[in-house]
Amino acid sequence: QVRLVESGGGSVQAGGSLELSCAASGHLYSTYAMGWFRQAPGKERVWVAVIYTGSTNTYYSDSVKGRFTISQDMSKNTLLLQMNSLKTEDTAMYSCAAVSDIINFRGRQPGPMGWIQEADFDIWGQGTQVTVSS
């Protein structure tokens, strides 16, 4: 099973940029989709961005749309998240995750992440902290 390790977090001022990386121990093609999630102190984990592996199908939460870009570097087996125009409300622990199994979508309606749902993500990294100061 693929293991995920995030890096690239840190402290930045509002308006700045950071790029997060998520290195996979195996080939990214062993995953169906990958995504970034974040959890701020005292709040529930929320999804940030999703990409269907090997495709250009990407989805973003409304809070980051137009500012963040998710991508995959298949040659390096790495998931990336380019974060621009950072805001203080982006402060959180960011985790990458992967859907490792083929999902049976019968009876399912597409949602904000397309056909997959957060419950489909079964491989998780440990997280990397992003702190945005004003």
Residue pairs with C-beta under 8 A, 6 or more apart in sequence:
1 26
1 100
1 123
2 24
2 25
2 26
2 30
2 31
2 98
2 100
2 123
3 24
3 25
3 26
3 123
4 22
4 23
4 24
4 25
4 79
4 96
4 97
4 98
4 123
4 124
4 125
5 22
5 23
5 25
5 125
5 126
6 20
6 21
6 22
6 23
6 94
6 95
6 96
6 125
6 126
6 127
6 128
7 20
7 21
7 22
7 23
7 128
8 18
8 19
8 20
8 21
8 128
9 18
9 20
9 94
9 128
9 129
9 130
10 18
10 129
10 130
10 131
11 131
11 132
11 133
12 18
12 86
12 130
12 131
12 132
12 133
13 132
13 133
13 134
14 86
14 87
14 88
14 132
14 133
14 134
15 85
15 86
16 86
16 132
17 82
17 83
17 84
17 85
17 86
18 83
18 86
18 130
19 80
19 81
19 82
19 83
20 36
20 80
20 81
20 83
20 94
20 96
20 128
20 130
21 78
21 79
21 80
22 34
22 36
22 78
22 79
22 80
22 81
22 96
22 125
23 76
23 77
23 78
24 31
24 77
24 78
24 79
24 98
25 77
26 77
27 77
28 34
28 53
28 54
28 72
28 74
28 77
28 78
28 79
29 53
29 54
29 74
30 100
31 53
31 98
31 99
31 100
31 123
32 52
32 53
32 98
32 99
32 100
32 101
32 102
32 103
32 116
33 50
33 51
33 52
33 53
33 98
33 99
33 116
33 120
34 50
34 51
34 53
34 72
34 79
34 96
34 97
34 98
34 99
35 47
35 48
35 49
35 50
35 51
35 70
35 96
35 97
35 98
35 113
35 121
36 47
36 48
36 49
36 50
36 68
36 70
36 79
36 81
36 94
36 95
36 96
36 97
37 45
37 46
37 47
37 48
37 94
37 95
37 96
37 97
37 118
37 121
38 45
38 46
38 48
38 90
38 92
38 93
38 94
38 95
38 130
39 45
39 46
39 92
39 93
39 95
39 127
40 89
40 91
40 92
40 93
43 92
45 95
46 61
47 61
47 112
47 113
47 118
48 60
48 61
48 63
48 64
48 68
48 81
48 94
49 58
49 59
49 60
49 61
49 64
49 68
49 69
49 70
49 81
50 58
50 59
50 70
50 113
50 114
50 116
51 57
51 58
51 59
51 70
51 71
51 72
51 79
52 58
52 114
53 72
54 72
54 74
57 114
58 70
59 112
59 113
59 114
60 66
60 68
60 70
61 112
63 89
64 83
64 90
67 83
67 84
67 85
67 86
68 81
68 82
68 83
68 84
69 80
69 81
69 82
69 84
70 79
70 80
70 81
71 79
71 80
71 82
72 78
72 79
72 80
73 80
79 96
81 94
81 96
83 90
83 130
86 130
86 132
87 132
88 132
88 133
88 134
89 132
90 130
90 132
91 130
91 131
91 132
92 129
92 130
93 127
93 128
93 129
93 130
94 127
94 128
94 129
94 130
95 124
95 125
95 126
95 127
95 128
96 124
96 125
97 121
97 123
97 124
97 125
98 121
98 122
98 123
99 116
99 120
99 121
99 122
99 123
100 122
100 123
101 120
101 122
103 115
103 116
103 120
105 115
108 115
108 117
111 117
